[in-house]
């Protein structure tokens, strides 16, 4: 089992049970207890769990999003394909507001150097775009969330309210036709809504797993979306329902 897959399996097991022993995790993953102890130290450093002698207990509640550092290593190739498709939708000279999250970070890498004006809503994406020739970088104000480095708060909202973008590229924690675009963090949801309100066109990015989730905070109904870019793991019934609702669905 690859390291990232094992970390995800450990995270899910600890999160589901609340606390799990090293021996049990070794049996679950097929890894040695020494490897499991190293994995638990890694996850403890990311704030996912707390170690105790012989095991670990979860610090991430079931209704919360896993830490950025853990998500960043998941499905990287899929996220890059989604990002490439998003980049192909952007015309030279467009102004773009780019949401936070790991898939949107890949979009930042994909458009770096393009003749675009981009306002990233996370410091991770801002760093990816800094110093690139040809791209005009706009930075909003705001307070970065620890780890995620997504910008939130009234300064971020005011920056978005004062501008009008051609395209908003929005990430999500969950997406269904019935429940719309949703997020775990309430402050993040407010910023996403402000970004959507500031743009003429809204492109949502969501890997197939997001279609099985509905997070706590509603960001927008699917009627607010113009395009959804996803991968072949997205369930057919959901993609067809989105198309029936008038959304352009691009599958990569």
Order of alpha helices (4+ residues) and beta strands (2+ residues): alpha-beta-alpha-alpha-beta-beta-alpha-alpha-beta-alpha-beta-alpha-beta-beta-beta-alpha-beta-beta-beta-alpha-beta-beta-beta-alpha-beta
